[in-house]
């Protein structure tokens, strides 16, 4: 049983909604990545998504695009990301870490090498935005054989056939993108989210996390009524943009704690 599966089982047993948080590795500076990861956990995050910087992050809005640009100025690549996870694991053997990014860096080092390095570093899974399930059955199988989960995105426009493919090849949890568009854009229609998540559950038995557009405690609490987890990324990056580096860790811890309180009080 993977760390992600263990985490969601524990949340279900406690009747709690999971909190999945995203930061970009290397932003706002490489020295802050691991302290920020620990701060997110201390604030109440259950699963960490660690973004792999990429020059053309097609699913990301301007906030995370800027985070990628800042990280790339430090020449942060996959090797560094694995290093951050390895360092994080020295003090945290429990919290799942999911690497989120795009196919190009994985293809560059080779999928088998990516899986080996991710496993050795202590990562628990990956979200690869431009790896559609129908084209990566072999990769999904190899991930699973190595104890890693491959997590797929579903959108408001996903067909029933795509949902069934995600049910077949995905593991860990499924990530429902609540908006048509990029991360951090627009506001969530919680009634529509409830309806679409219900339809997804007819085929997907994995826990469902909902993200894109969750910006505050009130929205997180509303989404928690229908999701197994809420996913917050752009809003955390904005917190980092608006905070001096020396205060970044505490600011992220405090913001995450506020979301955790809202979820636990739903």
C-alpha positions as CSV (number, residue, x, y, z in Angstrom):
1,X,0.0,0.0,0.0
2,X,1.5,3.4,-1.1
3,X,1.9,6.3,1.3
4,X,-0.8,8.1,-0.6
5,X,-3.3,5.3,-0.2
6,X,-2.4,5.0,3.5
7,X,-3.0,8.8,3.9
8,X,-6.4,8.8,2.3
9,X,-7.4,5.7,4.2
10,X,-6.5,7.4,7.5
11,X,-8.4,10.6,6.4
12,X,-11.5,8.5,5.6
13,X,-11.3,6.7,9.0
14,X,-11.2,10.1,10.7
15,X,-13.9,11.6,8.5
16,X,-11.5,14.3,7.4
17,X,-11.0,16.0,4.0
18,X,-7.4,15.9,2.8
19,X,-5.4,19.0,2.0
20,X,-3.1,18.8,-0.9
21,X,-0.7,21.8,-1.3
22,X,1.5,22.8,-4.2
23,X,4.7,24.8,-4.4
24,X,7.3,25.0,-7.2
25,X,10.7,23.5,-6.4
26,X,13.3,26.2,-6.2
27,X,10.8,29.1,-5.7
28,X,11.4,31.7,-4.3
29,X,14.8,30.3,-3.7
30,X,16.3,26.8,-3.6
31,X,17.2,27.2,0.1
32,X,13.6,27.6,1.0
33,X,12.1,24.6,-0.8
34,X,12.5,22.0,2.0
35,X,11.7,24.4,4.9
36,X,8.5,25.3,3.0
37,X,7.6,21.6,2.5
38,X,7.9,21.1,6.3
39,X,5.9,24.3,7.0
40,X,3.1,23.1,4.8
41,X,2.9,19.8,6.7
42,X,3.1,21.7,10.0
43,X,0.2,23.8,8.8
44,X,-1.9,20.8,8.1
45,X,-1.2,19.6,4.6
46,X,-1.7,15.9,4.1
47,X,-0.1,15.5,0.6
48,X,2.6,17.7,-0.9
49,X,2.8,18.4,-4.7
50,X,6.2,19.6,-5.6
51,X,6.2,21.3,-9.0
52,X,9.1,20.5,-11.4
53,X,10.0,23.8,-13.1
54,X,9.4,23.8,-16.8
55,X,9.7,26.6,-19.4
56,X,6.3,25.9,-21.0
57,X,3.9,24.9,-18.3
58,X,0.7,24.8,-20.4
59,X,-1.8,24.2,-17.7
60,X,-0.5,26.9,-15.4
61,X,-1.8,30.4,-15.0
62,X,0.5,33.4,-14.7
63,X,1.1,32.9,-11.0
64,X,2.7,29.5,-11.3
65,X,4.3,30.4,-14.6
66,X,6.2,33.2,-12.7
67,X,7.2,30.6,-10.1
68,X,8.6,28.4,-12.8
69,X,10.5,31.3,-14.3
70,X,12.0,32.2,-10.9
71,X,13.1,28.6,-10.3
72,X,14.6,28.2,-13.7
73,X,16.8,31.3,-13.0
74,X,18.4,29.1,-10.3
75,X,18.8,26.3,-12.9
76,X,16.5,24.0,-10.9
77,X,15.9,20.7,-12.7
78,X,14.8,17.2,-12.0
79,X,18.1,16.3,-10.3
80,X,17.5,19.2,-7.8
81,X,13.9,18.2,-7.3
82,X,14.9,14.6,-6.3
83,X,17.5,16.2,-4.0
84,X,14.8,18.3,-2.3
85,X,12.6,15.2,-1.7
86,X,15.6,13.3,-0.4
87,X,16.4,16.1,2.1
88,X,12.7,16.3,3.1
89,X,12.6,12.6,3.9
90,X,15.4,12.9,6.5
91,X,12.8,14.4,8.9
92,X,9.5,13.3,7.4
93,X,8.9,9.6,6.5
94,X,5.1,9.9,6.5
95,X,3.8,12.7,4.3
96,X,3.3,11.7,0.6
97,X,5.2,13.8,-2.0
98,X,3.9,13.9,-5.5
99,X,6.0,15.4,-8.3
100,X,4.0,17.5,-10.7
101,X,5.1,18.6,-14.0
102,X,5.3,17.9,-17.7
103,X,6.5,15.1,-20.0
104,X,9.6,16.8,-21.5
105,X,11.9,16.5,-18.4
106,X,10.9,12.9,-17.9
107,X,11.5,12.0,-21.5
108,X,14.8,13.7,-21.4
109,X,16.2,11.5,-18.6
110,X,14.0,8.5,-19.7
111,X,10.9,7.2,-17.9
112,X,12.7,4.2,-16.3
113,X,15.4,6.5,-15.0
114,X,12.7,8.9,-13.7
115,X,11.0,6.1,-11.8
116,X,14.2,4.8,-10.3
117,X,15.3,8.3,-9.1
118,X,11.9,9.2,-7.8
119,X,11.7,6.0,-5.8
120,X,15.2,6.3,-4.4
121,X,14.6,9.9,-3.4
122,X,11.4,9.0,-1.5
123,X,8.7,10.4,-3.8
124,X,5.3,8.7,-3.8
125,X,3.9,9.5,-7.2
126,X,3.7,11.9,-10.1
127,X,1.2,14.1,-12.0
128,X,2.3,14.5,-15.6
129,X,0.0,17.0,-17.2
130,X,0.7,16.0,-20.8
131,X,0.7,12.2,-20.3
132,X,-2.8,11.1,-21.3
133,X,-3.8,7.8,-19.8
134,X,-4.4,6.1,-23.2
135,X,-0.8,6.8,-24.1
136,X,1.1,5.7,-21.0
137,X,-0.2,2.4,-19.8
138,X,3.3,1.0,-19.7
139,X,4.6,3.9,-17.7
140,X,1.6,3.6,-15.3
141,X,2.3,-0.1,-14.8
142,X,6.0,0.6,-14.2
143,X,5.2,3.3,-11.7
144,X,2.8,0.9,-9.8
145,X,5.4,-1.9,-9.8
146,X,7.8,0.4,-8.1
147,X,5.3,1.5,-5.4
148,X,4.6,4.9,-7.1
149,X,1.2,6.3,-8.0
150,X,0.5,8.0,-11.4
151,X,-2.2,10.5,-10.8
152,X,-4.3,11.8,-13.7
153,X,-6.2,15.0,-14.3
154,X,-9.9,15.1,-15.1
155,X,-11.7,18.2,-16.3
156,X,-15.2,19.5,-16.8
157,X,-14.8,18.5,-20.5
158,X,-13.6,15.0,-19.8
159,X,-15.6,12.3,-21.6
160,X,-17.0,9.2,-20.0
161,X,-14.4,7.3,-22.0
162,X,-11.5,9.4,-20.5
163,X,-12.9,8.9,-17.0
164,X,-12.9,5.2,-17.5
165,X,-9.3,5.3,-18.8
166,X,-8.3,7.2,-15.6
167,X,-10.1,4.6,-13.5
168,X,-8.1,1.9,-15.3
169,X,-4.6,3.4,-15.2
170,X,-4.6,5.9,-12.3
171,X,-3.7,5.2,-8.7
172,X,-3.3,7.1,-5.5
173,X,-6.1,9.7,-6.2
174,X,-7.7,11.4,-9.1
175,X,-7.4,15.2,-9.6
176,X,-10.5,16.9,-10.8
177,X,-9.7,20.3,-12.4
178,X,-12.8,22.4,-11.4
179,X,-12.4,25.1,-14.1
180,X,-12.1,25.3,-17.9
181,X,-8.7,27.0,-18.1
182,X,-5.4,27.3,-16.3
183,X,-4.5,27.2,-12.6
184,X,-5.5,30.2,-10.5
185,X,-8.2,31.4,-13.0
186,X,-11.8,32.2,-12.3
187,X,-14.0,31.1,-9.4
188,X,-15.5,27.8,-8.6
189,X,-19.2,26.8,-9.1
190,X,-19.5,24.4,-6.2
191,X,-22.8,23.1,-7.4
192,X,-21.3,22.1,-10.7
193,X,-18.3,20.6,-9.0
194,X,-20.6,18.5,-6.9
195,X,-22.5,17.2,-9.9
196,X,-19.4,16.4,-11.9
197,X,-17.6,14.7,-9.0
198,X,-20.7,12.6,-8.5
199,X,-20.6,11.5,-12.1
200,X,-16.8,10.7,-11.9
201,X,-17.4,8.5,-8.8
202,X,-19.6,6.3,-10.9
203,X,-16.5,5.0,-12.6
204,X,-13.5,6.1,-10.5
205,X,-13.2,4.4,-7.1
206,X,-10.0,6.4,-6.1
207,X,-10.3,9.4,-3.8
208,X,-11.0,12.6,-5.7
209,X,-9.1,15.8,-5.1
210,X,-10.5,19.0,-6.5
211,X,-8.2,21.9,-7.5
212,X,-7.8,25.0,-9.7
213,X,-9.5,28.0,-8.2
214,X,-9.5,27.2,-4.5
215,X,-8.2,30.5,-3.1
216,X,-9.5,30.8,0.5
217,X,-10.9,29.0,3.5
218,X,-14.6,29.5,2.5
219,X,-14.1,27.9,-1.0
220,X,-12.1,25.1,0.5
221,X,-14.8,24.4,3.0
222,X,-17.5,24.3,0.3
223,X,-15.5,22.0,-2.0
224,X,-14.7,19.7,1.0
225,X,-18.4,18.8,1.2
226,X,-18.1,16.8,-2.1
227,X,-14.4,16.0,-2.5
228,X,-12.0,13.7,-0.6
229,X,-9.3,16.5,-0.8
230,X,-8.9,20.1,-1.8
231,X,-5.8,21.1,-3.8
232,X,-4.3,24.6,-3.4
233,X,-1.4,25.9,-5.4
234,X,-1.6,29.4,-7.0
235,X,-2.8,31.0,-3.8
236,X,0.2,29.6,-1.9
237,X,2.5,30.9,-4.6
238,X,0.9,34.3,-4.3
239,X,1.6,34.2,-0.5
240,X,5.2,33.7,-1.4
241,X,5.2,36.5,-3.9
242,X,3.7,39.0,-1.4
243,X,6.0,38.0,1.5
244,X,9.7,38.8,2.1
245,X,11.8,35.7,1.9
246,X,12.7,35.8,5.6
247,X,9.0,35.5,6.5
248,X,8.0,33.1,3.7
249,X,8.1,29.9,5.8
250,X,5.9,31.3,8.6
251,X,3.5,32.9,6.1
252,X,2.9,29.6,4.3
253,X,2.5,27.8,7.6
254,X,-0.1,30.3,8.8
255,X,-2.0,30.3,5.5
256,X,-2.1,26.5,5.4
257,X,-3.2,26.3,9.0
258,X,-6.2,28.6,8.2
259,X,-7.3,26.2,5.4
260,X,-6.9,23.2,7.7
261,X,-9.1,24.8,10.4
262,X,-11.8,25.5,7.8
263,X,-11.7,21.9,6.5
264,X,-11.9,20.4,9.9
265,X,-14.9,22.5,10.8
266,X,-16.9,21.7,7.6
